[in-house]
Structures are given as structure tokens and as C-alpha cells.
Amino acid sequence: MRVVLCCAVALAGVLPFGALAQGRPSTVAMSCVQATRLVAGQGAIVLGTGGQTYDRFVRDRSFCEPTEIARRAFRPTRDNPQCLVGYTCYEPGRDDWLGSDF
């Protein structure tokens, strides 16, 4: 019983750090087709986009909050500097609904 308890405590201390050490997939390490398929397959996923930058990409608007809209997201991949990876969600501003003339 004591051995099991010690192992459980040791694992509890190791697991959170192991999860932090895992990197997120990066668009610049994938082909355009791979990145697009990953977003389509997951529905919503956070991907690195080069260096320390990252973003959340979605397959369609159904993965956005009710007040958000989806915007096409072009990001660099291994074989395409402007790959349509999927969409990003954002909260629209006044100009998105009324136009810039108002």
C-alpha cells in the first residue's frame, strides 16, 4: 500500500510538467494539405504559426461563440506562404455590420 501511494504521489508531480513540455503542432512544419486536414478533422485546434505565435483555428462558424463570426485564416505552411488553414473566430465591430461610411 505504501509503495502504491508513493508511486501515485511521484506520478502526480511528473504528469503536469510532462504536459507542459509537449509542443503544439505548427503550420510551418506541415504542408498546406496537412494543416487544412488537421483543422477540418479536429473542428477547432490551436496551432503554432511560426516562432512564439499561435492562433485558434476552426473548421466553420459552429466552433465560434454565438456573438462571433468566422474569418478566413491564411497562414504560412512548409509549402505555401499563404495557405487557407481554416477560419478564426472574432467579435465583429461596428464597421463589420454598418460599413466604414457610417
C-alpha positions as CSV (number, residue, x, y, z in Angstrom):
1,M,0.0,0.0,0.0
2,R,2.8,2.4,0.9
3,V,4.5,1.7,-2.5
4,V,1.3,2.4,-4.4
5,L,0.9,5.7,-2.5
6,C,4.5,6.7,-3.2
7,C,4.1,5.9,-6.9
8,A,0.9,7.9,-7.1
9,V,2.5,11.0,-5.5
10,A,5.5,10.7,-7.8
11,L,3.4,10.5,-10.9
12,A,1.2,13.4,-9.8
13,G,4.3,15.5,-9.6
14,V,5.6,14.4,-13.0
15,L,2.5,14.5,-15.1
16,P,1.7,18.2,-15.1
17,F,5.3,19.0,-16.1
18,G,5.2,16.4,-18.9
19,A,2.1,18.0,-20.3
20,L,3.7,21.5,-20.3
21,A,6.7,20.1,-22.2
22,Q,4.6,19.0,-25.2
23,G,4.7,21.4,-28.1
24,R,1.7,22.3,-30.1
25,P,1.6,21.4,-33.8
26,S,3.0,24.2,-36.1
27,T,1.7,25.2,-39.5
28,V,5.2,26.0,-40.7
29,A,6.2,22.3,-40.1
30,M,3.3,20.9,-42.1
31,S,2.2,21.0,-45.8
32,C,-0.8,23.1,-46.6
33,V,-2.9,19.9,-47.1
34,Q,-1.8,18.5,-43.7
35,A,-2.6,21.8,-41.8
36,T,-6.0,22.1,-43.6
37,R,-6.9,18.4,-42.8
38,L,-5.9,18.8,-39.2
39,V,-8.2,21.7,-38.7
40,A,-11.0,20.0,-40.6
41,G,-10.6,16.8,-38.6
42,Q,-10.4,18.4,-35.2
43,G,-13.0,21.1,-35.7
44,A,-11.1,23.5,-33.5
45,I,-7.4,23.5,-32.7
46,V,-4.6,25.8,-31.5
47,L,-1.7,25.7,-33.9
48,G,1.7,27.4,-33.8
49,T,2.2,29.7,-36.8
50,G,5.9,30.4,-36.5
51,G,8.2,31.4,-33.7
52,Q,6.2,32.1,-30.5
53,T,3.0,32.9,-32.3
54,Y,-0.1,30.7,-32.3
55,D,-3.8,31.0,-33.0
56,R,-7.0,29.0,-32.7
57,F,-8.3,27.7,-36.0
58,V,-11.8,26.4,-36.6
59,R,-13.4,24.3,-39.4
60,D,-16.5,26.6,-39.5
61,R,-18.5,29.1,-37.6
62,S,-20.2,26.5,-35.5
63,F,-17.0,26.4,-33.4
64,C,-17.2,30.1,-32.6
65,E,-19.1,31.8,-29.8
66,P,-22.7,32.8,-30.7
67,T,-21.7,36.5,-31.0
68,E,-18.6,35.8,-33.1
69,I,-18.1,35.4,-36.8
70,A,-15.6,33.4,-38.7
71,R,-12.9,35.0,-40.9
72,R,-10.7,33.0,-43.4
73,A,-7.3,32.4,-41.9
74,F,-4.3,32.3,-44.2
75,R,-1.0,31.1,-42.5
76,P,2.4,30.0,-43.7
77,T,3.0,26.3,-44.2
78,R,6.0,24.4,-45.3
79,D,5.0,24.5,-48.9
80,N,2.7,27.6,-49.1
81,P,3.3,31.1,-47.6
82,Q,-0.5,31.8,-47.8
83,C,-2.3,28.6,-47.0
84,L,-6.0,28.8,-46.2
85,V,-5.8,26.7,-43.0
86,G,-9.4,27.3,-41.9
87,Y,-11.1,30.1,-40.0
88,T,-10.5,32.2,-36.9
89,C,-13.3,33.5,-34.7
90,Y,-13.6,37.1,-33.8
91,E,-16.1,39.5,-32.3
92,P,-17.3,41.9,-35.1
93,G,-17.1,45.6,-34.6
94,R,-19.5,48.3,-35.7
95,D,-17.8,48.7,-39.1
96,D,-18.3,45.0,-39.8
97,W,-22.1,45.5,-39.8
98,L,-22.6,49.1,-40.9
99,G,-19.7,49.6,-43.3
100,S,-17.0,52.2,-42.9
101,D,-19.1,55.1,-44.2
102,F,-21.1,55.4,-41.1
